[in-house]
Amino acid sequence: MVLNALFIIIGFILLLIGANLLVKGSTNIATKFHIPEMLIGLTIVALGTSAPELIITITSAQIESSDLILGNAIGSNLCNILLILGLIALIHPIPLDKDTKKFHIPIALFSAIILLIMQVPIYNGSANVIGKFDGVILLILFLIYFSYPIFIELKDIIKTYKENKMNKTKINTLLSAFFILLGAFLLKFGGDFVVDYSVKIAEYFKISERVIGLTIIAIGTATPELVTSIIAVIKKDTDLAIGNLIGSCALNLLLIIGIGAVITPLNFTFELNQNLILLIFSTSLLFLFNFIGKKNTITRTKGCILLIIFSVYIIKLFV
């Protein structure tokens, strides 16, 4: 059993290193072409830090483990909003720009609500099931959402390109591409280790895969978001931090669950729906924070509220 736990730790280390390499390579290439910081956070960095969730979803879908897929995605979002955003708000109050407040947070909320609606047996005949058709819809919504910030910033990117500003930034493109490939390789093996040995531990201690997915795997796969956001806040790159977290929340629900549902039908248990409702509440609270107290800012007090909710959630999960 100790050996199984060791392999899980090794898996998380590989996931963390792989995600960091993927983000580093992708960000270097984006920086070379002077792509805006918020756009990098919402797309490239969000995709990179969500890569562990994606790999674990694909691996879990192959063994038809709905609880691991859904627990991982929902649990990671709860970690992003309650734990990570709460922690970085304690380090430095987080200002929210107009696009984040009016578009990206509402999209994250909409994504959680649509998962609840999709469980109504209107066309698939099965309650509490996200099927392949639902998965396709989620992936289409992901493509629309993912394309939006690129479309908005496209004119500025083209203008920058024409002005040849990118030539002022000396970045080794080949080395960055190598980082991306190596990162993807480590993510693959790290994901296999985490899923395979987490299932073994769950079976040994008779712990449900749902709890494993919502806690160990969710917190472990949220580590890249945690590290990236803390570093960004310390460097006072708050746009990158909030873009990374909110972007990852939308990706987890639309892309991660979408891919999982396309591979295998996903069954929502009563307990998973309770956690989904908590996610809807938490995202709604994040939106309301724009209008409560200091407007358009996640203050330290608001960060404490998020951390308290997360602590109660973890205690209730095990009790």
Secondary structure, DSSP 8 states (H G I E B T S, - for coil): -HHHHHHHHHHHHHHHHHHHHHHHHHHHHHHHTT--HHHHIIIIIHHHHTHHHHHHHHHHHHTT-HHHHHHHHHHHHHIIIIIIHHHHHHHS-EE--HHIIIIIHHHHHHHHHHHHHTTS-SSSS-TTEE-HHHHHHHHHHHHHHHHHHHHHHHHHHHHHHHTTGGGGS---HHHHHHHHHHHHHHHHHHHHHHHHHHHHHHHHHT--HHHHIIIIIHHHHTHHHHHHHHHHHHTT-HHHHHHHHHHHHHHIIIIIHHHHHHHS-EE--HHHHHHHHHHHHHHHHHHHTTTSSSTTEE-HHHHHHHHHHHHHHHHHHH-
